[in-house]
Amino acid sequence: MSNSSSLTQFLLLALADRRELQLLHFWLFLAISLAALLANGLILSAVACNHHLHTPMGFFLLNLSLTDLGCICTTVPKAMHNSLCNTTTISYMGCAAQLFFFTFFMSAEVSLLTIMSYDRYVAICKPLHYGTLLGSRACAHMAAAAWGTGFLYSLLHTANTFSLPLCQGNALGQFFCEIPHVLKLSCSHSKLREVWLLVVSCCLGFGCFIFIVFSYVQIFRAVLRIPSQQGRHKAFSTCLPHLAVVSLFLSTGMFSHLKPLSISSQSLDLTLSVLYSVVPPALNPLIYSLRNQELKDSLRKLMAGFRGNNKVCRFFCRAGRR
């Protein structure tokens, strides 16, 4: 038996046993992370450079892209390193830092998705009060509350989790450090306070889920009362991307943590953890850009500007060689 004072590292779950599959996972994670970095970087640039996207929804989308970048940069690099170097270790402090930042970005993302559902509710159900309820100051306060709540929530959980004595070894059943898997290593008599924190977390998460569902029930009722088909289509087109992102994020995360133990397996747990921690940051920009015409136009202009700059650079390079 080991305790937390003698632990210097943890053992993460290996993505594969065979070397060929480890390298395949490395290239797969590299492709996903590059796609997420490129897509979210384009979203950030498009929202920042196009004044037509300086709206509450654009502001919250910018914050959502920041959380997606944070999530992908917290978990994937270490998994890629372990796959490439054929190792599964992570230092004690590295595990604590990874758990803190992952919890921070995930909780901030849940808060932002809840705020964005409120934004869609006000835009469709109370359009005359939109400017009052979602002014620039109100949006800044809500975003600050989301980030601040995520920071405090993550700090509380990280400090409490790593203050527990760990006496069940050092092998984590996950490819990154996460609260439930670190908690499994703690002594049985020390788990009560962390279990209570997890219960509170589930209640908060379920409260956000109920708020989102209630908002969309009201939104769909209001949309179905719109007389013109074009108006209904426009209203749905602004809501469906957010609803798709919420469904992908919450369904995989909730099923991963609330599924019955009878159907739990290492391969299923690994697949679900990738689905809610790695896939959404890469898909969120694609989902939003497919349905948002202004965002698509801004991305086209941005890409056209990049191509124009490349042509100018090539022209001066050729002139310099002459």
Secondary structure, 3 states (H helix, E strand, C coil): CCCCCCCCEEECCCCCCCHHHHHHHHHHHHHHHHHHHHHHHHHHHHHHHCHHHCCHHHHHHHHHHHHHHHHHHHHHHHHHHHHHHCCCEEEHHHHHHHHHHHHHHHHHHHHHHHHHHHHHHHHHHCHHHHHHHCCHHHHHHHHHHHHHHHHHHHHHHHHHHHHCCECCCCECCCCCCCHHHHHCCECHHHCHHHHHHHHHHHHHHHHHHHHHHHHHHHHHHHHHCCCCHHHHHHHHHHHHHHHHHHHHHHHHHHHHHHCCHHHCCHHHHHHHHHHHHCHHHHHHHHHHHHHCHHHHHHHHHHHHHHHHHHHHHHHHHHHHHC
